[in-house]
């Protein structure tokens, strides 16, 4: 997957995860960072349970990335809040 696709997927996943967790976005660049990190985390988590991780710019990858970004965002908010 190209770097542009990772950024697009990260932006969308980070934005959706921010809306799920706290109803507001975290900001453009933080949404991208959380989404890209979430895609990596989501891919790792899904591979642990025997499913495919991020496979490209498609709906399955978006789903995996959003799940991972929600996990990353919850951890981020717990650390920043503390």
Protein Blocks (a to p, Z undefined) as FASTA:
>chain_A
ZZklmmmmmmmmmmmmmmmmnopaebjklmmmmmmmmmmmmmmmmmmnopacdfbjcfkl
mmmmmmmmmmmmmmmmmmmmZZ
